[in-house]
């Protein structure tokens, strides 16, 4: 009960106070149209919804949308006086053509930490990881099922996906295969598991070219499993963490690991890739700083949401196909 009350207070403060204050407004702005009415990006990555989704706090995911593009979910780490006070999932919804203020969805209110929301391609489930602690070293993956225009109570995915350590950052393909990050002894890294008999098979540690033990995490799998994007700290990149992509080969193996380039990656940390349900845009999170940004606003280097035209994926695929 205390955790729920605390999250409600923080939610209202962020949604109705801090976000509006950043824009110099006394009321939450009226937002209409797809993608919160934001101007779509082109070949250059753009900050997404500054002061609304990308704020002064530490956004800790990329935004995910329902298939009709009328709901958005993302997670944020909220610090006050150098102390983490909450790690909630927020959501907004289009009602009568207007986007609602950010709020914490009901399924997230029972946890101290909820992060990395992901909506399945069929829209029937929303996955996320959660913990009763603000330090989610032992977080587990949960899901909620679509019930009317809302969601069911959270269901712990259980074994063999969840273990004694961290299991999180879920992403699923159309056939129900789940890809996720887990800390399991020396084999911490990226795993996948196929559905079987109403549950899941034993998770498979992804091949060495993906898991190179230089911190590989925040996976995204294409709905048809034709490509896989993830963050890695491997050598040869642009900065501390870069986004890499690999394409599925004819024999079912993964191809070469390709740095997604300077249009996405920079000297700081890029992670949490996600492609919109319509396939038009690639979202990701970046800790890059915007010169002259308000220290308490978007672009302050804490972690913000960016988006770019998803055709960059096809361009990388074509360039890869021309290499020997």
SULKAHU-V886340 format. One record per run of one state. SS is the DSSP state (~ for helix, > for strand, _ for the rest). FROM is the first residue (numbers start at 0). TO is the last residue. If there is no record, write none. Layout:
BEGIN
ss=SS from=FROM to=TO
ss=SS from=FROM to=TO
END
This chain:
BEGIN
ss=_ from=0 to=0
ss=~ from=1 to=21
ss=_ from=22 to=30
ss=> from=31 to=31
ss=_ from=32 to=32
ss=~ from=33 to=36
ss=_ from=37 to=44
ss=> from=45 to=46
ss=_ from=47 to=48
ss=> from=49 to=49
ss=_ from=50 to=52
ss=> from=53 to=53
ss=_ from=54 to=56
ss=> from=57 to=58
ss=_ from=59 to=62
ss=> from=63 to=64
ss=_ from=65 to=69
ss=> from=70 to=79
ss=_ from=80 to=81
ss=> from=82 to=86
ss=_ from=87 to=87
ss=> from=88 to=94
ss=_ from=95 to=96
ss=> from=97 to=98
ss=_ from=99 to=101
ss=> from=102 to=102
ss=_ from=103 to=104
ss=~ from=105 to=107
ss=_ from=108 to=111
ss=> from=112 to=118
ss=_ from=119 to=123
ss=> from=124 to=130
ss=_ from=131 to=138
ss=> from=139 to=146
ss=_ from=147 to=148
ss=> from=149 to=150
ss=_ from=151 to=153
ss=> from=154 to=155
ss=_ from=156 to=165
ss=> from=166 to=171
ss=_ from=172 to=176
ss=> from=177 to=181
ss=_ from=182 to=183
ss=~ from=184 to=186
ss=_ from=187 to=187
ss=> from=188 to=192
ss=_ from=193 to=193
ss=> from=194 to=195
ss=_ from=196 to=197
ss=> from=198 to=199
ss=_ from=200 to=202
ss=> from=203 to=204
ss=_ from=205 to=214
ss=> from=215 to=220
ss=_ from=221 to=225
ss=> from=226 to=231
ss=_ from=232 to=239
ss=> from=240 to=247
ss=_ from=248 to=252
ss=> from=253 to=253
ss=_ from=254 to=256
ss=> from=257 to=258
ss=_ from=259 to=267
ss=> from=268 to=274
ss=_ from=275 to=279
ss=> from=280 to=285
ss=_ from=286 to=287
ss=> from=288 to=288
ss=_ from=289 to=298
ss=> from=299 to=299
ss=_ from=300 to=302
ss=> from=303 to=308
ss=_ from=309 to=309
ss=~ from=310 to=320
ss=_ from=321 to=323
END
